[in-house]
Amino acid sequence: MQVESFENLIYKTLCIAIEAGKIIMKFHGDTTHIQKADKSPLTQADLESNAYITQHLQAISPYKVCSEEAVLEHNERKDLEYFWLIDPLDGTKDFISGNGNFTINIALLHKNEVALGVVYAPCLYEAYIGLKRFGSFSYNIYDFKNFVYMNLEKKSRIEWLKTHKILLAKEHVKKIYGDNLEFLSGVDSHIKQEILKNIDEYIESSHASKSAESFEKIDSIPLANQKRLIACDSIHHSTKATEEFLQRYNALVLKRGSSLKICALASGIADIYPRMNGTSEWDTAASEIILLESGGITLDLQTKKPLCYNKENIRNNHFVAFAKSHRNGDIYRDIIES
């Protein structure tokens, strides 16, 4: 199988996530679930989303798939150059409770790092994508008009944008979808039905068709400009340690579920996200590359480094994620020096 450019691959991955979201939404409102060995819930939506994503990722790439519902053991993945890491329904408790704060997470790992990530929240029609050394973007899938380029503090790209803005806005976008028409024609998706038929309107109205100066103005820290710290915390998984951390820094708390917390940092809705209890690599991989490419960072509280992937133990240490507004700020330095 010929390996495609990652620019094309990430858009096909987004298509797959959107379709998996449609599958999940068929079960929305159904609270039936079983309890896994780790006491976490499992629904039919998890299983069917996992089956769909796995099948279609294997159809578009030669890479193996490691999923929360079908884990690749370390000896199977430790020497792989690339493999997919997915959570077919991140935030199962949010899904069961009906609050809409659940996502589909799909990441492609390159050895110990994340190469690309897609996060899709089907209840909210929100999609986020990140591609290493390319950027991170957010979309409103419902009308595909709210296209936001999120890594604007990377000044090295400004000159590139000035000379390539038309390519980015028209040629690149049309090429991505043009190259994927055969793939999309076999998928009954929002992409085929709504996005493709409105692509010219999208191109004319998107931020990508505007000047580099417009890119600079789309600052990804709208709420973070406020003087008081805005912190994300989990709806269902907060801890006493997290509450104490937030009180120490007098933070306003924004409750969100799933990967939407890290995506909130990338898009500038919040400043920090402390996570003081268990997560796994599939919980963070897709959203972390989106955060990194927006200028933010994660900090493992044990290693004092960004999160590492493809470990023997797939569990993450406790960590704090920072939007670019607070990267290298006082809290970051407090943790590094502690």
Secondary structure as UniProt FT lines:
FT   HELIX           6..25
FT   TURN            26..29
FT   STRAND          34..35
FT   TURN            37..38
FT   STRAND          41..42
FT   HELIX           44..60
FT   STRAND          64..67
FT   TURN            68..69
FT   HELIX           74..77
FT   TURN            78..79
FT   STRAND          82..90
FT   HELIX           92..97
FT   STRAND          103..110
FT   TURN            111..112
FT   STRAND          113..121
FT   TURN            122..125
FT   STRAND          126..131
FT   TURN            132..134
FT   STRAND          135..140
FT   TURN            141..143
FT   STRAND          148..149
FT   TURN            152..153
FT   HELIX           155..157
FT   HELIX           158..166
FT   HELIX           167..172
FT   HELIX           173..179
FT   HELIX           181..185
FT   HELIX           191..195
FT   HELIX           196..198
FT   HELIX           199..205
FT   HELIX           207..209
FT   HELIX           212..217
FT   HELIX           223..225
FT   STRAND          230..234
FT   HELIX           240..248
FT   TURN            249..250
FT   STRAND          252..256
FT   TURN            258..259
FT   HELIX           260..266
FT   TURN            267..268
FT   STRAND          272..275
FT   STRAND          279..280
FT   HELIX           281..293
FT   TURN            294..295
FT   STRAND          297..300
FT   TURN            301..303
FT   STRAND          315..316
FT   STRAND          319..322
FT   TURN            324..328
FT   HELIX           330..337
//
